[in-house]
Amino acid sequence: MELDDLLDAAAAPVTPRTSRLRDELRHLVLESEAAQRRPAPLRLALAGGVAASVLGLGTVAAAAGLLPGWTLLTTSSGQSCQVAVQADPRAPGDGEPSGTAFGRTKQDETLAAARAFLEDLDYAAIDRQDAIAEWRVAEDGVLADQDDPAERAARLVGDDLEVTAVTRVVVERMRTALEDQGLDIRAIAVTTTSSGCDL
């Protein structure tokens, strides 16, 4: 496994710049400008109510599987985390330079196959101890390749290790499923995200 692959699997998520994100940001700005004209007590009450309902609904929706791509993962320590592995179209300039070698048709085909894989994925079927063991092997290899111990990243532990190891397995299984169909994961943008727990 390449260092770039390990770094991609462990990297903090980056929100892709999509038209949906731009629309939501524009909507947020419009709502914010309108809210500036309201009296402060009403604004605080509305913000508190909206935040509580959104956070509560988000957790309930994730638990019920209503948020696309999100699943509720309870760690060995008992924390509940919302976890998502998402496949999105590549934006110009995203990813490796080799990603530009894939034509639009191949990108669309890969995206459809990746999303179908994620839709059918059963997180509960992932053996977490195996996932952690695989992560440790990869992590050991990366750390061994670093000559200066001062430059080595700290090892992941606890829930952070568990969630990261599980999402890595998901990405690796998706990579294999795509390869089995003659597709390359580099044709799309893949992000991993977790929320609602302390990692």
N, C-alpha and C positions, 0 to 999 in steps of 0.2 A: 504494500500500500504506500502510495506517495505521501510525502509530508503535506503537500497542498490539499490532498483529499482529507487527511486527518484534521488539518486546520479548518477546512470548509465545514466538516462535520461538527467541530467544536466551537466554531465562531459564533459570536453573539449575533442574533438575528438582525437583519437589515430589512426595513420595510421597503418593498419594491415600489417604485414610482409608477403607479398605474393611473389610468383615467379615473378609476373609481376613487383612488386616494385624492386626486386633484379635486374631484367633485365634492367629496366629503370635507376637504379643507375649505373649499369655497363656501360650502354650506355653513361650516363652523364660523367662518369670518362673518358671514351675513347675520347669523344668529347672535354673534358677539356684539356686532355693531348695534343691532336692535336692542340687545340687553342693556347696553350702556345708557339707553334713554329711560330705562325703568328705575323706580326707586330702589335703593340699596337693600332694605329689609326683604322686599319681594324677590329681588334677585338672589339673595342668599338662601331664602326658603326654596326657591325653584331649583337652584343649583344643588342644594343638599338632597332634595327629593329626586331629582334626575339622576344624580350620582348613585344614590342608594338603589334606585330601581334598576339602573343600568348594570351596576355591579352584581346585584342580586339576580337579575334576569340572565346576565352573562354566565354566572356560575350554574344556575338551573338549566339554562339552554345547553351549556357544555355537557353537563351531566346527562341530559336527555338526548344528547347527540344532535341537537338542533343547529348548532353553529357548524357550518361546513368546514371540515378539516380538523376541528377541535375535538378532543376526547378528554374525559376526566381520568386522571391517572392517580391512584392512591399509592404513595411510596411505602416502603417497608416501615418507615418511622410513623406512618399514619397521616402524613400531610396529603392534602388533595391539591393536585396541580392540574391546570388546563394545559394540555400539550397539543401542539399542531406541527405537522410537517406539511408544507404546502408547495405545490408546483404551480409556477406562473410563467407567462411568456417572458422571454428575455427583452429587456429594453436595450436600445443602442448603447454600447459601451459596457454592458454588464458582463461579468465573468471573464473567463480566459479568452485570449485572442483566438484560440482554436474554435471557440463558440460561434464565431462569425462564419465559419465554414459550412454551417448548416443552413440550408435553404428554408424558406417560409413553410413549404409543405412538410418537410421533415420536422421542423419545430412544432407545427400544429399536431402532427401525428404523435410525436413524443409527448407533448403536453396532454393530449387526450388519453394516451396509454398510462401516463403517470397519475393522472387524476383518477382514472378507473382503478388503478392499483390501490391508491390511498383510500378510495371510497370503500373498497372491499376489505381493507386491512382490519384485523382483529388484534388490537394492542394486548389484550389479555392472553393471547397465544404466544407472546414473546417471553421466553424464559429469561427472567431478569438476571439470574446468576450467570447464565451463559453470556448474556450481553455485557455484564460487568467484566467477566473474564476476558472476553474479546477486546474490550476497551483497554484493559490493563496491558494486554500483549502489545497492542498498537502504541499505547502510551510509553511502555518500556522501550520500544524501538525508537521512538522519537527522542526520548530523553537520552538514550545511549548514543545517539548520533550528535548530540550537542557536546562539543569539547569543553566548553566553559560551564562548570556547574552553576555559576552565578547567573547564567542566562536561562537556566531551566525553569520552566513554569512549575508552579506548585501542582502536585497531584490532586485530582478531583477526589472528593470524599463525600460520604453521606448521600443525601437526596440529590445533590448536584451530580454526583457520579451516576446514580441510578437513572435519573431523567436523561442525562446526556448519553449514557450507554444505550438506553432504549431508543432514543431518537436516531442514534447512529445506526442501530440495527435496521430501523425502518428505511433510512436512506440507502443503506447497503442492499437491502432486499429489493428496493425499488430499482436500484442500479442494475441488479442481476435480472429482474423481471424485464426491464427495458432491453438489456443486452440479448435476452432470449428471443426478443421480437425483432432483433436487428436494429435497435435504436440506441442512442447515446444520451446519457443524462446531461451531458454538457450542452445539449441543444435547448435546454430550458433553465429557468431559475428555480432553485430549490431553497426553501428557507425552513428553519426550525425555530419554534417559539414555545416558551412556557410562561405561565402566568398564574398568579394566585397562591404562590407558595414561596417560602424563603429558601433560596438555593445558595 
